[in-house]
Amino acid sequence: MTDSVTMLKALMIGGTACLAGGCVNVAAPDKPIVINLNINITQEVVYRLDGEAKTLIQDNPGIF
């Protein structure tokens, strides 16, 4: 008898959950979605040359 009562309670809870679940509507918005990306990218390049490479480049400006 206990098993049948437990089964009946489970069915009643499951049925109630299905009825109380409601409805979900999915619709596209009327206006377009706007994503504003305000990005500022600053890059700083620092280079150092040793003395021999610096004189080589100054002596041969067309090397690069």
N, C-alpha and C positions, 0 to 999 in steps of 0.2 A: 504494500500500500504506500509505503514511503517513496518508492521509486516512481510510482505513477503521479504522486503529488508533486514531486520534484520536477518531473517532466512537464506537467501541466503548468507549473510556475515559470519554467524556462520558456515554454511556448507563449505564455501570456506576456512575459517581459519582452521577448523577441518581436511579437506582434505589435506591442505598444511602441517599441523603438522604431519599427518600420513606418508606422503611421505618423509618429511625431518627427520623423526625419525631415520633412519639408521638401521644398523644391529649390534647385539652384539654377539661376539664369545666367548665361554668359553672353554678353553682347559687346560689339565693338563700340568705342567712344565716338561721339559726334564730331569732336574736334581732333586734329592730329596731335600726337604726342610730341612735345618739343623738349629736346635735351640740350641745355646750354652748357657748352664746355668752354670755360674761360681758362685757357692754358697758356702760360708764358714759359717758353723754354729758352734758357740762356746757357750757352756753352762757352767755357773759357778754356783755351788750349795754351798750355805752358810748355815750352820746350827749352832745352839746354843743349848746347853743343860743346864738346871739348875743343880745346884750342886748335888742334890739328885739323879737325873736320871743318871748323869755321874758316880757317885760312884756305883750305882746299876749295870750299864753295866760293869764297871771295876771289880766288885766282881763276876759277872756272865757272862763271855765272851761268853758262848754258848747260851745265851738267844735269839739271833737272828739267 
